[in-house]
């Protein structure tokens, strides 16, 4: 099962969402930072301006050096000037301290800030946070216009202003930015889906076209829209498909010409070969009355004529398979009896050991001629290239896996010999046409097409044929080649059980 986020659509969606989230959060963070600085700066400037105005107005009335009561008067007057702002004021002169509120410890004031106010004539401010609340602490030195020789009086006024309103503005801005992120992400998802749709539509069309070509529809083409990279890809695909269609068409024409040539040549050779066979049969009968050299030449010509006739027959059979003209003439047969007739027709009944079921035990609808050819080719191959004893075995089987058993009965035909077996590099090619395991063996008794014809006949029946080597100890002292043919015979019908007859029981 394909994971949703592993595809191109998922990757585009994730990329758009991440990009939008990063852009939105970055923009929100920068906006929040600038807005916070602006709000706090405006509040700070306003507080310092008002504090300076109040202190400058009270400075002429402060006695110098001030007493504790003078400092208390300054603190209370400054705090009373802004009753709505909830100012807390501390006035100091050397070791004297006075606050606008009794018992106010004024813990927000730090030693560094007090030292900074004592050494400067400008206002000093500091933001502090205590008990979850943010406050602005401002320190302002008091200066006197007269006398000129002591403008720095040493009197300082400190102010603490809670910044609840400013913090509320900042919190509201954070909430607004957080609410803006959700619509932005939703818009990003929508844009990602639209973009993915635009990108994936040509990709999906390309996938469908590729699958169509893989299924054999070489005339499949894509509609080219636009001039982007995807349009170039579609155009290239169309050019490739056209070239492939042309190449395949040419190959098919060449293959058809080759098949027609083989069929025509084989057909044309049948008549002269028939005449040659008749002549060689007559010469064979008189060979004993000829001189030795002439008799040997006659027998050589007769043997080669037989081989050529067999080759032509096999070529014609192969051409029918290639052209799709080969069909089955099915008949209900006793398979064991059919195999016995195959051996008897070729005089192999005393040469080949048989392990066959009894008469009528295994029947099926097969083509008698094609079954005869397939079995004869396998047995003949075992006799020519293997070693005796050669065994022909027939039995029935069902699917070995009960879960996959559909009730079909298979007829299994095994041909084994006691020869050296088939080399491992030859096994995959034993059913290829004209294949010879020994490249130095340019001539052989067979046509090189027997096993190929066997495989084609078995496939027509819907079966399979395979070649293998028998391991030593599997019922033989030496190994050997094993050819196995499996042909489906149809489903096994369940046997109907006869109901026992009811008998009348009478009391006597």
C-alpha positions in Angstrom: 0.0 0.0 0.0 1.4 3.4 -1.0 1.8 5.9 1.8 -0.1 9.2 1.2 2.9 11.4 2.0 5.4 9.5 0.0 4.1 10.7 -3.3 4.7 13.9 -5.1 1.4 15.4 -4.0 2.3 14.8 -0.3 5.8 16.3 -0.7 4.4 19.4 -2.4 1.8 19.8 0.3 4.4 19.5 3.1 6.7 21.9 1.3 4.0 24.5 0.9 2.8 24.1 4.5 6.3 24.4 5.9 7.2 27.4 3.7 4.0 29.1 4.7 4.4 28.3 8.4 8.0 29.5 8.4 7.1 32.7 6.5 4.1 33.4 8.7 5.9 32.8 12.0 8.9 34.8 10.9 6.8 37.7 9.8 4.7 37.5 13.0 7.8 37.4 15.1 9.4 40.4 13.4 6.1 42.3 13.6 5.6 41.4 17.2 9.1 42.5 18.0 8.8 45.9 16.3 5.3 46.5 17.7 6.5 45.6 21.2 9.4 48.0 20.9 7.2 50.7 19.6 4.6 50.3 22.4 7.2 50.2 25.2 9.2 53.0 23.7 6.1 55.3 23.5 5.1 54.4 27.0 8.6 54.9 28.3 9.0 58.3 26.6 5.7 59.5 27.9 6.5 58.5 31.5 9.9 60.1 31.5 8.5 63.3 30.0 5.8 63.6 32.6 8.1 62.7 35.4 10.6 65.3 34.3 7.9 68.0 34.1 6.6 67.2 37.6 10.0 67.1 39.2 11.1 70.3 37.4 8.0 72.0 38.8 8.7 70.9 42.3 12.4 71.5 42.3 12.2 75.2 43.3 10.3 74.3 46.4 12.7 71.8 47.7 14.9 73.0 50.6 18.6 72.2 50.3 19.8 70.1 51.9 16.4 68.4 52.0 15.1 66.7 55.1 13.1 63.5 55.3 9.8 65.5 55.3 11.0 67.4 52.1 11.6 64.0 50.4 8.2 62.7 51.5 6.6 65.8 50.2 8.3 65.4 46.8 7.3 61.7 46.6 3.7 62.3 47.5 3.3 65.3 45.1 4.7 63.4 42.2 2.5 60.4 42.9 -0.6 62.6 43.3 0.1 64.3 40.0 -0.8 61.0 38.1 -3.4 59.3 40.2 -4.8 57.3 37.3 -1.4 55.8 36.5 -0.8 54.2 39.9 2.7 55.6 40.2 4.9 54.5 43.1 7.5 57.2 43.9 10.7 57.0 45.9 12.8 60.2 46.7 16.3 59.8 48.0 19.1 62.1 49.2 22.2 60.3 50.4 21.0 57.9 53.2 17.5 59.5 53.4 14.6 57.7 51.7 10.9 58.6 51.4 8.2 56.8 49.5 4.7 57.9 48.3 3.3 54.9 50.0 4.0 54.0 53.6 5.9 50.8 54.2 6.8 50.5 50.5 10.1 48.7 50.2 10.5 49.6 46.5 12.3 46.3 45.8 12.4 47.0 42.0 15.2 49.5 42.5 18.7 48.0 42.0 22.0 49.2 43.2 23.3 49.6 39.7 20.4 51.8 38.7 20.8 54.0 41.8 24.5 54.3 41.1 23.8 55.3 37.4 21.3 58.0 38.5 23.9 59.4 40.9 26.5 59.7 38.2 24.4 61.1 35.4 22.2 64.1 34.9 19.9 62.3 32.4 17.0 60.0 33.2 17.7 56.3 33.6 15.1 53.6 33.0 14.9 49.8 33.4 12.2 47.2 32.8 11.8 44.6 35.5 9.5 41.7 35.9 8.4 40.4 39.3 5.6 38.2 40.4 4.5 37.7 36.7 4.1 41.5 36.2 6.1 43.8 34.1 7.0 47.3 35.4 9.0 50.3 34.2 11.5 51.8 36.7 12.6 55.4 35.9 15.3 57.3 37.9 15.7 61.0 37.5 18.3 63.3 39.3 16.9 66.6 40.6 18.9 69.7 39.4 18.7 73.3 40.5 19.1 76.4 38.4 20.5 78.5 41.3 23.2 78.6 42.6 25.3 77.6 39.5 28.1 76.1 41.6 26.0 73.1 42.7 23.7 72.1 39.8 23.8 68.4 40.9 21.9 68.3 44.1 22.2 64.6 45.0 18.4 64.4 45.2 16.9 61.6 43.0 13.4 60.6 42.3 12.6 57.0 41.3 9.3 56.0 39.8 7.8 52.5 39.2 4.9 52.3 36.7 3.1 49.0 36.1 2.9 48.2 32.4 -0.3 46.2 32.5 -1.8 48.1 29.6 1.3 47.7 27.4 1.5 44.0 28.2 -2.1 43.7 27.2 -1.4 45.3 23.9 1.4 42.9 23.3 -0.6 39.8 24.3 -3.4 40.9 22.0 -1.0 41.2 19.2 0.4 37.7 19.9 -3.2 36.3 19.8 -3.9 38.1 16.5 -0.8 36.7 14.9 -1.6 33.2 16.2 -5.1 33.5 14.7 -3.6 34.6 11.4 -1.4 31.5 11.2 -4.3 29.1 10.9 -5.9 30.8 7.8 -2.5 31.2 6.3 -1.8 27.5 6.7 -5.3 26.7 5.3 -4.5 28.9 2.3 -1.1 27.2 1.9 -2.8 23.8 1.8 -5.3 25.0 -0.8 -2.5 26.5 -3.0 -0.5 23.3 -2.5 -3.4 21.1 -3.7 -3.9 23.4 -6.7 -0.2 23.4 -7.6 0.0 19.6 -7.1 -3.0 19.1 -9.3 -1.4 21.2 -12.1 1.9 19.3 -11.8 0.5 15.8 -11.3 -2.1 15.9 -14.1 0.6 15.6 -16.8 2.5 13.0 -14.7 -0.7 10.9 -14.3 -1.3 11.1 -18.1 2.3 10.1 -18.7 1.9 7.1 -16.3 -1.3 6.0 -18.0 0.3 6.4 -21.5 3.4 4.4 -20.3 1.2 1.6 -19.0 -0.9 1.6 -22.2 2.3 1.2 -24.3 3.5 -1.6 -21.9 0.2 -3.4 -22.7 0.9 -3.2 -26.4 -1.0 -0.1 -27.5 2.0 1.5 -29.3 -0.2 4.2 -30.9 -0.7 5.9 -27.5 0.2 9.6 -27.5 0.0 12.5 -25.1 -1.6 15.9 -25.6 1.1 18.6 -25.5 -0.1 21.8 -23.7 2.1 24.8 -23.0 5.8 25.2 -23.3 7.2 24.3 -19.9 9.3 21.3 -18.9 6.3 19.0 -18.6 5.3 19.9 -22.1 8.8 19.1 -23.3 8.6 15.8 -21.5 5.3 15.0 -23.2 6.7 15.9 -26.6 9.8 13.7 -26.0 7.5 10.9 -24.9 5.5 11.2 -28.2 8.6 11.1 -30.3 9.9 8.0 -28.4 6.5 6.3 -28.7 6.4 7.0 -32.5 10.0 5.7 -32.9 9.2 2.6 -30.9 6.0 2.0 -32.9 7.9 2.2 -36.1 10.6 -0.1 -34.9 8.2 -2.7 -33.6 6.2 -2.5 -36.8 9.3 -3.1 -38.9 10.3 -6.0 -36.6 6.9 -7.5 -37.0 7.0 -7.1 -40.8 10.5 -8.8 -40.8 9.2 -11.6 -38.5 6.2 -12.1 -40.7 8.4 -12.3 -43.8 10.7 -14.7 -42.1 7.8 -17.0 -41.0 6.3 -16.8 -44.5 9.6 -17.6 -46.1 10.1 -20.7 -43.8 6.6 -21.9 -44.5 6.9 -21.3 -48.2 10.3 -23.0 -48.4 9.1 -26.0 -46.3 5.9 -26.3 -48.4 7.9 -26.2 -51.7 10.3 -28.8 -50.4 7.6 -31.3 -49.6 6.9 -32.4 -53.1 10.6 -33.0 -54.2 11.3 -34.6 -50.9 8.4 -37.0 -51.4 9.8 -38.0 -54.8 13.3 -38.4 -53.4 12.0 -40.5 -50.5 10.2 -42.8 -53.0 13.4 -43.1 -55.1 15.6 -43.8 -52.1 13.2 -46.5 -50.8 13.5 -48.3 -54.1 17.3 -47.9 -54.1 17.4 -49.2 -50.5 15.7 -52.4 -51.6 18.3 -52.9 -54.3 21.3 -51.8 -52.3 22.4 -55.3 -51.5 22.8 -56.1 -55.3 25.0 -53.0 -55.9 28.7 -52.8 -55.5 29.8 -51.7 -52.0 30.7 -48.1 -52.8 27.4 -47.5 -54.6 25.4 -49.2 -51.9 27.1 -47.0 -49.2 26.3 -43.9 -51.2 22.7 -45.0 -51.7 22.3 -45.6 -47.9 23.9 -42.3 -47.2 21.5 -40.5 -49.5 18.5 -42.3 -48.1 19.5 -41.4 -44.5 20.0 -37.8 -45.3 16.7 -37.6 -47.2 14.9 -39.0 -44.2 16.6 -36.3 -41.9 15.7 -33.6 -44.4 12.1 -34.7 -44.6 11.9 -34.7 -40.8 13.4 -31.2 -40.6 11.0 -29.9 -43.2 8.1 -31.4 -41.3 9.3 -29.8 -38.0 9.8 -26.4 -39.7 6.3 -26.5 -41.0 5.0 -27.4 -37.6 7.0 -24.5 -36.0 5.7 -22.1 -38.6 2.1 -23.0 -37.7 2.9 -22.3 -34.0 4.4 -19.0 -34.9 1.5 -18.0 -37.1 -1.0 -19.0 -34.4 -2.6 -21.5 -36.7 -2.0 -24.5 -34.6 -5.1 -25.8 -32.8 -6.2 -28.7 -30.7 -8.4 -31.6 -31.9 -9.5 -32.9 -28.5 -10.7 -36.4 -27.8 -11.5 -38.3 -24.7 -8.6 -40.8 -24.3 -7.2 -43.4 -21.9 -3.9 -41.7 -21.4 -2.0 -44.8 -20.4 -3.2 -46.6 -23.6 -2.2 -43.6 -25.7 1.3 -43.7 -24.3 1.6 -47.4 -25.0 0.6 -46.9 -28.6 3.2 -44.2 -28.9 6.0 -46.6 -27.8 4.6 -49.4 -29.9 4.5 -47.3 -33.1 8.2 -46.6 -32.8 9.3 -50.1 -31.6 10.2 -48.8 -28.1 8.0 -51.0 -26.0 10.8 -53.4 -25.2 13.4 -50.6 -24.8 11.6 -48.2 -22.4 10.4 -49.2 -19.0 6.9 -48.0 -18.2 5.1 -47.2 -15.0 1.5 -46.5 -16.1 -1.9 -46.8 -14.4 -4.3 -49.5 -15.3 -6.8 -49.4 -18.2 -9.4 -46.6 -17.8 -7.9 -45.3 -14.5 -6.7 -42.0 -16.0 -8.7 -40.4 -18.8 -8.7 -36.9 -20.2 -9.6 -34.7 -23.2 -6.4 -34.1 -25.1 -5.2 -33.9 -28.7 -4.0 -37.5 -29.5 -1.6 -36.4 -32.3 0.1 -33.6 -30.3 0.4 -35.8 -27.2 2.0 -38.5 -29.3 4.5 -36.1 -30.8 5.4 -34.6 -27.4 5.9 -38.0 -25.7 7.8 -39.4 -28.7 10.2 -36.4 -28.8 11.0 -36.7 -25.1 11.5 -40.5 -25.2 13.6 -40.2 -28.4 15.7 -37.5 -26.9 16.3 -39.7 -23.8 17.3 -42.6 -26.0 19.7 -40.6 -28.2 21.4 -38.4 -25.6 20.9 -40.3 -22.3 21.5 -43.9 -21.4 19.3 -46.9 -20.7 17.3 -47.7 -18.7 14.8 -45.0 -19.8 11.5 -44.9 -17.9 8.2 -43.4 -18.9 5.8 -42.7 -16.0 2.3 -41.4 -15.9 0.2 -40.5 -12.8 -2.4 -37.9 -11.7 -2.0 -35.3 -9.0 -3.8 -32.3 -7.5 -2.5 -28.9 -6.3 0.0 -29.5 -3.5 -1.3 -26.5 -1.6 -4.9 -27.3 -0.3 -5.6 -23.5 -0.1 -5.0 -23.1 -3.8 -6.7 -26.3 -4.9 -9.5 -25.6 -7.3 -10.3 -29.2 -8.0 -8.3 -29.5 -11.2 -6.7 -32.9 -11.9 -3.3 -32.8 -13.6 -1.8 -35.6 -15.7 1.9 -35.8 -15.0 4.2 -37.5 -17.6 7.8 -38.1 -16.6 10.6 -39.3 -18.9 13.8 -40.2 -17.1 17.1 -41.7 -18.3 20.3 -42.9 -16.6 22.7 -40.8 -18.5 25.1 -38.1 -17.3 22.3 -35.5 -17.1 22.1 -32.1 -18.5 24.9 -29.5 -17.8 23.7 -26.6 -15.6 24.4 -24.0 -18.2 22.3 -25.9 -20.7 19.2 -26.5 -18.6 17.7 -23.0 -19.3 18.1 -23.5 -23.1 17.0 -27.1 -23.7 13.7 -26.0 -25.2 15.2 -23.3 -27.4 15.1 -23.9 -31.2 18.2 -25.4 -32.8 20.1 -25.2 -29.4 23.0 -27.6 -29.1 24.9 -28.1 -25.8 28.0 -29.2 -27.7 28.9 -26.4 -30.2 31.3 -28.8 -32.0 28.4 -31.1 -32.8 27.1 -29.5 -36.0 25.3 -32.5 -37.1 22.8 -34.7 -35.2 20.1 -37.3 -35.9 17.4 -34.8 -34.8 16.4 -31.5 -36.3 17.1 -29.5 -33.2 13.4 -28.6 -33.0 11.9 -31.6 -31.2 11.9 -30.3 -27.7 10.7 -26.9 -28.9 7.8 -28.6 -30.6 7.1 -30.6 -27.4 7.0 -27.4 -25.4 4.6 -25.7 -27.9 2.2 -28.7 -27.9 2.2 -28.8 -24.1 1.4 -25.1 -23.9 -1.5 -25.6 -26.3 -3.0 -27.9 -23.8 -2.5 -25.3 -21.0 0.2 -27.3 -19.4 3.9 -26.9 -18.6 7.1 -28.9 -19.4 10.4 -28.6 -17.5 13.8 -30.2 -17.5 15.9 -31.2 -14.5 18.6 -33.6 -13.4 17.8 -36.5 -11.1 20.0 -36.7 -8.0 21.8 -39.8 -7.2 19.9 -42.0 -4.9 16.5 -41.2 -6.2 15.8 -44.8 -7.2 18.9 -45.0 -9.3 22.6 -45.6 -8.8 23.4 -42.7 -11.2 21.8 -39.4 -12.0 20.1 -38.6 -15.3 17.8 -36.1 -17.1 14.2 -35.8 -16.0 11.6 -34.2 -18.3 8.2 -33.5 -16.6 5.0 -32.7 -18.5 1.9 -31.5 -16.6 -1.4 -31.2 -18.4 -4.7 -30.1 -16.8 -7.5 -32.6 -17.3 -10.3 -30.7 -15.8 -12.0 -30.6 -12.4 -12.6 -33.8 -10.5 -16.4 -34.3 -10.1 -17.4 -35.4 -6.6 -18.7 -39.0 -6.5 -22.3 -39.3 -5.7 -23.0 -41.7 -2.9 -25.9 -44.1 -3.5 -28.5 -44.1 -0.8 -28.9 -47.5 0.8 -32.2 -49.2 -0.2 -34.7 -49.3 2.6 -35.6 -52.8 3.5 -38.9 -53.8 5.0 -38.6 -55.5 8.3 -41.4 -57.7 9.3 -41.9 -59.4 12.6 -42.3 -63.1 12.5 
